[in-house]
Each structure stands twice: as structure tokens, then as C-alpha cells.
């Protein structure tokens, strides 16, 4: 298999898809989380789902061309007014105006993330597993609970967190992995021909058994 780095066109497409998915999740989060908010800013989407929430960040910033300083300051104000740091998932291929802005402010890099992408050819087939199934509307709470527990590991998961995630993902395709009981799950959203895989989590006791690979192949199928 040949591995290639992304060009700006592909990077912009992937970032746009991430921002669109974030927008949809945030729209539903507003119904489930009292203080949640979202806004289209700087070419992407700014999401607030509570201070410290993994959903609280900006996506797709600076992938549609130059961003005026005033727009970046609006982005900062969106988070400052809600008592949150201004967190951005920033693509290295974002417009130079965004890079110059963050370099001239007191931003710092917290982590690097790689996004893996591939085409699906028309004649490809993928092995499927009878241990996975698409969660029905009535199973979204069950899916949300096992995924939340998979991410939290040793930290108790609250019913509020479970209910919020289930509400946000009610229109998303979600899979449950099951032995005798649910052991993990994952989600997928399709945005303009790009299928985004996210929300992958497996309970600690069920790890190293191949569940992640099965969940990936199932969504490819």
C-alpha cells in the first residue's frame, strides 16, 4: 500500500466535512445541553458544549482563504464570553493569515493529530461481522453508554453525559459491538461524499481482541 500526504484540496475537503459534521452535532447539542452554542466563524465552525467538553473547539478554520483579524477576534470572543479557552483543531494547511494570528498571540500547541483517508473503489468488498449491528433509535442510549464508558475508562460516566451524547448522535449512524453484552461502538457521518469515522471506543476488558478493526471494516462496507 502506498501512503501519500494530503494536498491543500484534499485537506480542505476533509476539514470542510469535519466542520459540517461538527455543525450538525452542535445543532443537536443545543437541544440537549442548556449552555451549548455554535457559530460559523473564520471559514469553519466554533462549538461550545460546556467548559472542558471534548466537543468545545473550533473546526475547519482558515481553509476557505484569508481570514481577517476581526473574524479571528470574534472567534476568541465566542469562547471568552463563555469562560472557555479558545481551542482550535488547526490544519497545517490553513491560510497564512490564521497562522500569523496564532503566532502573534499566546497560543500553544497541545497535540498533533493525523487524519487517515482513503478512497473506496467501486469493486471493493469488505468482511463484515455478525457481532456488530447498526444501533436503532431505541438503542442510541445503549450505544452512548458503552462508548462513553470506553472513553472514560476508570472515571464514572454520568447519566447526563450519556443522555447528551445520545441526543447529539440521534441522526448519526452508530454501531454497537457485542459479545454477550455491548463491549464497544463507533459512529459514521457522511458529508458531501466523505465518510467520517469517529466515536470509536471499546471497554477496557474487551481490548486487544480486534474490535477496532471490525468496526472500521463494517463502516467501510
N, C-alpha and C positions, 0 to 999 in steps of 0.2 A: 504494500500500500504506500502511495506517495503522499507525503504531508507537505502542504503549501501554506504560506502565510496569506492572510487576507489582504486585498487591496481596498482602497477607500470606498469603492462602490459596494462591495460585499459588506464591509464593516458598517456602512451607513444603512444598508438594508437590515442587517441584524439588529443594530441599535434602534432603528425605527420600529421593528417588530417588538423588541423588549419594551419600548416606551408605550406602544399601543396596548400591549398586554398589561403593563402596569396601570395604565389609564382605566382599563376595564375592571381590574381588581380593586382599584381605588374607588371607582364609582360605586361598587357594591359595598366596599368597606364603610363608606359614609352612612349606609343604612344600618350597619351592624355596630360601628364604633362611634360613640357620641361626638368625639372631638376630631374625627378624621376629616381630611380635606385634601384636595388635589387641584392642580392648575397646570395648564400648558405654558411652559416658560422656556426661553433660551433654546428653542427648537426641540425640546423634549417634554418630559412630564415630571413635575415635582409632586411627591406624595408624602403626606403626613398621616401616620396611623398611631400616633402616640409617641412620646419621648422614649427612645430606646428600642422601639419596634424594628424588626428586620425589614419591614416594608417602608420605613421612613427614610427615603433617599430620593435623589433625582436621577432620571434615566434619559439617555438619548441626547444629552446636552451637546450643543455645538456641532451636530452632524449635518446641519442644513445650511451651512455657510456662516458668515461673520455674525457674531452676537455683540450688540452694543453694550458698553459698560453698564448703562442704565438698566438693561434687562438682567444682567448678572446681579446687580444690586437688588432688583426686585426678587430674584431667586433667594438671595440671602435674607431679605426681609420676610419672605414667606415662612422661613424656618425660625428666624429670630423672634417673630411675633408669637410663635407657638412654644417658645422656650426650648427649642431643639438646635443642636449643631446643624450646620448646612453640609449634608453628606451627599457626595456625587459619585455615581458609577461613571467614571470618565474614560472614554475610549482614547487611546494614544493618538488616534487619527482625527480627533475633534479639531475644529477650526483653531487656528493660531490665536485668534482673539480671546478664546476661552483659556487657552494655556497661559497666555500673557497675564490674564486677570488673576488666575490662581497663584501664579508665581509672584505676583506683586502683593498678595495678601498672605495672611498667616495660615494658609492651608498646609496640610502634610499628608503624605501617602500612608494609608492604613494597611492596605493589602493590594496585591495584584491578583486579577482573575483572568483565566484563559477561557474563551468560548470555543468549543469544538463544533465544527459544522461540516456537513457532508451532503452531497446530492443523493437522491433516491432514484435509481434508474428504473424505467418502466418494466423491465423484465426481472427485477429483483424479487426474491421471496425470502421470508424470514420465519424462523422456527417460532412457534407460539407455544404457550404453556397453559395447561388446564388449571394450574394453581393460581392464575391471575384472572381477574374479571373486572369489567368496567363498572364502577360504582353507580348504582341507581340514585335517583333523587333521595330516596329514603335511607340510603347508605352513606350519604355525604358526611353525616356526623361521625359514623364509624370510621370512615376514611380519615377525617380530620383528626380524630383522637389518636389513631395509630401513627400517623405522620408526625403529629405534634410530639408524641412520646419518643419517636425515633430521633427527632432533632434535639429534644430536651435531655435525653439520656437519663441523668441521675437527678434532674430537677423536676419537682412535681408540676404537672400540667393542670391548669385551672379550667373549669368548665367554660368560663368566659372566653379563654383563648380558643378552645375547641369550637365554640359556637361562632366566634368571629371568623375563623378560618373557613368553616363550613359555609357561612353566608357569602364570603368573598369568592369562594370557588364553586358556587352553585351552578354557574353556566359553563364551567370548565370540565374537560374530560379527565376523569380521575380513575386510577386503577388501584385495586386492593390486592395485595399478595397474601395468600392464606395457606397455612398448614392446617392444623385443626382449628386454629384461631387466626385472626389477622396478624401478620408479622411485619407489614410494611406497606408502602404505597408510593405513588408518583402521579404527576399530572402532565397534561399537554394542552397547549393553546395554539391554534393556527391563525397567523396574522399575515395576510397578503402572500400566501404561498410558502411561508416559513413556519415550520412546526417547532415550537419552543418546548423543550423538555425541562421541567422544574419540579420542585417539591419532592424530590426523591429522598426517602428515609426508610430505614429498616431498624427494627428493635435490636438492641444490643445483643440479646441472646440468640438472635437469628442471623447474625452477620457471618461472613465467610462461607456462605452456602450458595452463592451465585444469584441471589435475588436481584441485585442491581442489574446484572447482565440480562436477566429475564425481563425486567421492567423496561430496559432500553429496547430490546428486540420486539417486545409487544407493541410499543409505541411506533417503532419503525414499520411494523406490519400494518 
